Amino acid sequence: MQEMTKEYVLRTIQEENLWKEGEVDTFSFMMSQMWEFTLRKEEKMYEPFKYSLYGKKIGTYETWSRRYTSMEAAFLHVVNHLNENVNIKDKYRSIEEWLLESK
């Protein structure tokens, strides 16, 4: 399985215009535990949402899913560890910020 690296995210965003409805890609990302995500290009009936993200925490029964208006928004939510608490500030304001961060 593909790991969600900066190279993977950049390549996937660059190839976004080639994605067809129903196309999926699966990748993993380490938070407090490893997660496996499936990114899917949605059908037009879900507009304004263009992508859905389904995740499962490896080694548990925990799952999670949301729809997004852009591929960048889906990746951004992952790098911000799926934070939905308005009282906790996201580490990254844009996916570009995460891509440009040196490690």
Z-matrix of the N, CA and C atoms (Angstrom, degrees):
N
C 1 1.452
C 2 1.530 1 109.31
N 3 1.304 2 114.78 1 143.48
C 4 1.465 3 122.48 2 -179.55
C 5 1.527 4 110.48 3 -72.66
N 6 1.321 5 116.70 4 132.93
C 7 1.458 6 120.66 5 173.93
C 8 1.526 7 108.71 6 -86.26
N 9 1.333 8 116.48 7 143.77
C 10 1.465 9 120.67 8 179.00
C 11 1.524 10 109.16 9 -78.80
N 12 1.324 11 115.09 10 87.97
C 13 1.459 12 121.98 11 176.64
C 14 1.525 13 108.02 12 -99.68
N 15 1.305 14 116.57 13 170.81
C 16 1.465 15 120.48 14 176.84
C 17 1.524 16 110.66 15 -61.64
N 18 1.338 17 116.19 16 -39.15
C 19 1.465 18 120.52 17 178.75
C 20 1.525 19 110.68 18 -62.66
N 21 1.329 20 116.60 19 -42.71
C 22 1.463 21 121.50 20 179.00
C 23 1.529 22 110.49 21 -61.79
N 24 1.337 23 117.03 22 -48.25
C 25 1.460 24 121.16 23 -178.18
C 26 1.532 25 110.48 24 -62.36
N 27 1.307 26 117.47 25 -46.53
C 28 1.462 27 121.56 26 -179.79
C 29 1.529 28 110.73 27 -60.67
N 30 1.316 29 117.17 28 -47.04
C 31 1.468 30 121.40 29 179.98
C 32 1.528 31 110.69 30 -62.55
N 33 1.326 32 117.17 31 -43.81
C 34 1.462 33 121.39 32 -178.41
C 35 1.526 34 110.81 33 -64.37
N 36 1.331 35 117.75 34 -43.00
C 37 1.464 36 121.12 35 178.14
C 38 1.524 37 110.27 36 -64.38
N 39 1.323 38 117.50 37 -40.23
C 40 1.470 39 120.86 38 179.30
C 41 1.529 40 111.60 39 -64.99
N 42 1.336 41 117.16 40 -30.06
C 43 1.468 42 121.29 41 -178.91
C 44 1.530 43 112.56 42 -95.30
N 45 1.330 44 117.26 43 7.14
C 46 1.466 45 121.31 44 -175.47
C 47 1.529 46 112.12 45 -55.49
N 48 1.324 47 117.28 46 -39.44
C 49 1.467 48 119.97 47 -176.75
C 50 1.532 49 112.39 48 -66.14
N 51 1.326 50 118.19 49 -12.74
C 52 1.466 51 122.28 50 178.29
C 53 1.530 52 112.27 51 -89.34
N 54 1.333 53 117.17 52 -13.58
C 55 1.462 54 120.89 53 -177.81
C 56 1.525 55 110.65 54 -68.92
N 57 1.330 56 115.43 55 138.19
C 58 1.461 57 121.85 56 176.28
C 59 1.525 58 108.78 57 -107.84
N 60 1.328 59 116.22 58 158.64
C 61 1.465 60 120.68 59 178.41
C 62 1.523 61 110.57 60 -52.50
N 63 1.322 62 116.03 61 133.93
C 64 1.455 63 121.31 62 178.84
C 65 1.519 64 114.41 63 87.88
N 66 1.328 65 117.62 64 -10.10
C 67 1.465 66 120.72 65 179.82
C 68 1.526 67 109.67 66 -68.88
N 69 1.335 68 116.14 67 141.75
C 70 1.466 69 121.43 68 -178.12
C 71 1.521 70 110.59 69 -131.68
N 72 1.320 71 114.59 70 157.52
C 73 1.458 72 122.23 71 171.95
C 74 1.523 73 107.21 72 -144.36
N 75 1.318 74 116.58 73 141.79
C 76 1.457 75 122.00 74 -177.53
C 77 1.518 76 109.50 75 -115.93
N 78 1.334 77 115.55 76 138.73
C 79 1.461 78 121.19 77 179.91
C 80 1.511 79 109.50 78 -148.75
N 81 1.317 80 115.64 79 164.65
C 82 1.466 81 120.65 80 178.27
C 83 1.521 82 109.44 81 -115.58
N 84 1.334 83 114.70 82 154.96
C 85 1.462 84 120.87 83 178.22
C 86 1.522 85 108.54 84 -150.16
N 87 1.327 86 115.82 85 133.76
C 88 1.460 87 121.20 86 -178.92
C 89 1.524 88 110.12 87 -90.79
N 90 1.322 89 115.74 88 122.06
C 91 1.460 90 122.07 89 170.93
C 92 1.525 91 104.47 90 -111.59
N 93 1.324 92 117.88 91 -123.55
C 94 1.463 93 118.57 92 171.91
C 95 1.529 94 109.12 93 -73.78
N 96 1.334 95 116.00 94 -24.96
C 97 1.465 96 123.67 95 172.62
C 98 1.528 97 106.83 96 -138.85
N 99 1.323 98 116.54 97 166.95
C 100 1.457 99 120.61 98 179.21
C 101 1.530 100 110.17 99 -74.04
N 102 1.327 101 115.56 100 135.32
C 103 1.456 102 122.79 101 175.72
C 104 1.516 103 108.95 102 -117.17
N 105 1.316 104 116.07 103 148.44
C 106 1.461 105 122.71 104 171.70
C 107 1.524 106 107.08 105 -113.85
N 108 1.331 107 116.64 106 126.10
C 109 1.455 108 122.27 107 -177.97
C 110 1.519 109 111.15 108 -118.39
N 111 1.326 110 115.57 109 147.15
C 112 1.455 111 121.95 110 171.40
C 113 1.520 112 107.45 111 -121.00
N 114 1.326 113 115.35 112 119.23
C 115 1.461 114 122.92 113 177.48
C 116 1.520 115 106.98 114 -97.37
N 117 1.337 116 117.12 115 131.46
C 118 1.467 117 121.81 116 -175.65
C 119 1.520 118 110.41 117 -132.24
N 120 1.324 119 116.41 118 134.75
C 121 1.470 120 119.94 119 173.53
C 122 1.520 121 107.18 120 -81.13
N 123 1.326 122 116.28 121 122.41
C 124 1.451 123 122.18 122 -174.77
C 125 1.534 124 112.04 123 -82.61
N 126 1.331 125 114.85 124 163.32
C 127 1.451 126 121.55 125 175.93
C 128 1.527 127 109.48 126 -76.94
N 129 1.317 128 116.08 127 162.01
C 130 1.469 129 121.77 128 -176.93
C 131 1.531 130 112.52 129 -60.28
N 132 1.312 131 118.05 130 -25.08
C 133 1.471 132 120.62 131 -178.53
C 134 1.531 133 112.51 132 -63.12
N 135 1.343 134 117.73 133 -17.24
C 136 1.457 135 121.21 134 -179.44
C 137 1.528 136 113.26 135 -94.14
N 138 1.332 137 117.70 136 1.82
C 139 1.468 138 120.11 137 -179.34
C 140 1.518 139 109.81 138 -54.74
N 141 1.324 140 118.94 139 141.34
C 142 1.461 141 127.63 140 15.68
C 143 1.531 142 113.98 141 -82.30
N 144 1.328 143 117.80 142 -0.17
C 145 1.458 144 119.87 143 179.68
C 146 1.521 145 110.14 144 -78.07
N 147 1.327 146 115.52 145 133.17
C 148 1.462 147 120.79 146 -178.03
C 149 1.516 148 112.84 147 -111.47
N 150 1.343 149 117.31 148 -22.02
C 151 1.470 150 121.49 149 -176.87
C 152 1.517 151 110.09 150 -136.11
N 153 1.323 152 114.74 151 149.16
C 154 1.458 153 120.05 152 171.00
C 155 1.520 154 107.31 153 -122.00
N 156 1.316 155 114.50 154 152.97
C 157 1.448 156 121.38 155 179.72
C 158 1.518 157 107.23 156 -130.81
N 159 1.324 158 115.29 157 124.73
C 160 1.459 159 121.70 158 177.09
C 161 1.517 160 107.18 159 -117.70
N 162 1.323 161 116.55 160 130.38
C 163 1.455 162 119.89 161 -178.80
C 164 1.506 163 112.04 162 -130.07
N 165 1.326 164 114.88 163 151.04
C 166 1.463 165 120.16 164 172.02
C 167 1.516 166 108.36 165 -137.83
N 168 1.328 167 113.89 166 136.45
C 169 1.460 168 120.55 167 179.46
C 170 1.521 169 107.78 168 -80.12
N 171 1.332 170 115.37 169 123.24
C 172 1.466 171 121.25 170 -176.63
C 173 1.529 172 110.16 171 -63.45
N 174 1.321 173 115.83 172 133.42
C 175 1.459 174 121.38 173 178.19
C 176 1.513 175 114.48 174 85.65
N 177 1.352 176 116.77 175 3.05
C 178 1.465 177 120.62 176 178.62
C 179 1.531 178 108.52 177 -135.52
N 180 1.313 179 115.98 178 178.65
C 181 1.465 180 121.37 179 175.09
C 182 1.525 181 111.52 180 -98.17
N 183 1.328 182 117.09 181 5.20
C 184 1.463 183 121.35 182 -176.63
C 185 1.525 184 110.89 183 -71.04
N 186 1.320 185 115.48 184 129.23
C 187 1.466 186 121.28 185 175.70
C 188 1.514 187 109.17 186 -129.70
N 189 1.332 188 115.22 187 167.15
C 190 1.452 189 120.58 188 -174.49
C 191 1.526 190 107.99 189 -159.60
N 192 1.326 191 118.86 190 143.31
C 193 1.467 192 120.44 191 176.26
C 194 1.530 193 110.67 192 -154.96
N 195 1.326 194 114.15 193 148.35
C 196 1.467 195 122.53 194 177.96
C 197 1.528 196 108.48 195 -152.42
N 198 1.341 197 115.48 196 164.81
C 199 1.467 198 121.73 197 172.41
C 200 1.524 199 108.14 198 -113.56
N 201 1.336 200 114.70 199 152.13
C 202 1.471 201 121.19 200 -175.81
C 203 1.525 202 110.53 201 -135.55
N 204 1.315 203 115.44 202 153.01
C 205 1.457 204 120.64 203 178.02
C 206 1.520 205 112.26 204 -81.29
N 207 1.338 206 117.40 205 -13.52
C 208 1.468 207 120.26 206 178.40
C 209 1.523 208 110.25 207 -151.17
N 210 1.310 209 114.91 208 158.61
C 211 1.460 210 121.31 209 176.33
C 212 1.527 211 109.79 210 -63.83
N 213 1.336 212 116.76 211 -40.15
C 214 1.461 213 121.15 212 179.88
C 215 1.522 214 111.20 213 -60.22
N 216 1.332 215 116.90 214 -40.32
C 217 1.462 216 120.98 215 179.90
C 218 1.526 217 111.02 216 -63.61
N 219 1.327 218 116.85 217 -37.91
C 220 1.468 219 120.44 218 178.40
C 221 1.524 220 110.43 219 -65.17
N 222 1.331 221 117.26 220 -48.49
C 223 1.463 222 120.24 221 178.92
C 224 1.526 223 111.11 222 -62.96
N 225 1.332 224 117.46 223 -39.31
C 226 1.463 225 121.38 224 -179.99
C 227 1.527 226 110.85 225 -61.20
N 228 1.320 227 117.16 226 -41.77
C 229 1.458 228 120.84 227 -179.88
C 230 1.530 229 110.13 228 -63.11
N 231 1.339 230 116.97 229 -37.62
C 232 1.465 231 120.58 230 178.56
C 233 1.527 232 110.38 231 -65.61
N 234 1.345 233 117.70 232 -48.82
C 235 1.474 234 119.10 233 -177.17
C 236 1.523 235 111.71 234 -67.08
N 237 1.328 236 117.11 235 -20.55
C 238 1.464 237 120.83 236 174.11
C 239 1.535 238 110.74 237 -92.25
N 240 1.325 239 116.18 238 20.90
C 241 1.470 240 124.66 239 174.67
C 242 1.519 241 112.78 240 56.13
N 243 1.348 242 115.92 241 38.76
C 244 1.466 243 123.46 242 175.81
C 245 1.529 244 112.48 243 59.87
N 246 1.312 245 117.01 244 27.44
C 247 1.459 246 121.62 245 -178.08
C 248 1.532 247 110.87 246 -64.00
N 249 1.321 248 115.61 247 125.99
C 250 1.468 249 121.50 248 174.99
C 251 1.522 250 111.08 249 -125.84
N 252 1.319 251 116.63 250 10.00
C 253 1.459 252 122.08 251 -179.38
C 254 1.529 253 108.20 252 -90.01
N 255 1.329 254 116.35 253 113.48
C 256 1.468 255 119.90 254 -177.97
C 257 1.523 256 112.49 255 -65.25
N 258 1.325 257 117.82 256 -18.21
C 259 1.458 258 121.13 257 178.96
C 260 1.530 259 113.25 258 -83.42
N 261 1.341 260 116.79 259 -8.81
C 262 1.459 261 121.52 260 177.50
C 263 1.527 262 107.74 261 -111.29
N 264 1.321 263 115.48 262 119.72
C 265 1.458 264 120.81 263 -177.59
C 266 1.535 265 110.32 264 -71.98
N 267 1.342 266 115.52 265 133.23
C 268 1.465 267 120.07 266 175.50
C 269 1.523 268 109.24 267 -65.26
N 270 1.325 269 115.97 268 144.34
C 271 1.461 270 120.90 269 177.60
C 272 1.529 271 110.73 270 -68.41
N 273 1.350 272 116.57 271 -37.48
C 274 1.472 273 121.09 272 -177.31
C 275 1.523 274 109.96 273 -117.79
N 276 1.319 275 115.82 274 135.61
C 277 1.464 276 121.01 275 177.98
C 278 1.518 277 112.20 276 -91.58
N 279 1.331 278 116.71 277 -18.78
C 280 1.462 279 121.28 278 178.78
C 281 1.524 280 108.58 279 -149.19
N 282 1.315 281 116.62 280 158.83
C 283 1.457 282 119.42 281 177.96
C 284 1.524 283 109.78 282 -68.53
N 285 1.328 284 117.33 283 -28.51
C 286 1.466 285 121.02 284 176.97
C 287 1.526 286 110.92 285 -62.38
N 288 1.327 287 116.20 286 -38.45
C 289 1.468 288 121.00 287 178.03
C 290 1.532 289 110.67 288 -59.74
N 291 1.335 290 116.22 289 -42.94
C 292 1.472 291 120.60 290 178.09
C 293 1.533 292 110.71 291 -68.10
N 294 1.326 293 117.27 292 -41.69
C 295 1.461 294 121.22 293 -179.38
C 296 1.527 295 112.26 294 -63.45
N 297 1.331 296 116.17 295 -35.33
C 298 1.470 297 120.54 296 -177.22
C 299 1.521 298 113.18 297 -85.62
N 300 1.322 299 117.33 298 -12.37
C 301 1.472 300 120.68 299 179.96
C 302 1.520 301 109.37 300 -65.95
N 303 1.315 302 115.89 301 131.64
C 304 1.470 303 119.61 302 178.04
C 305 1.523 304 109.66 303 -87.26
N 306 1.307 305 114.44 304 143.74
C 307 1.478 306 118.93 305 178.82
C 308 1.490 307 109.49 306 -129.98
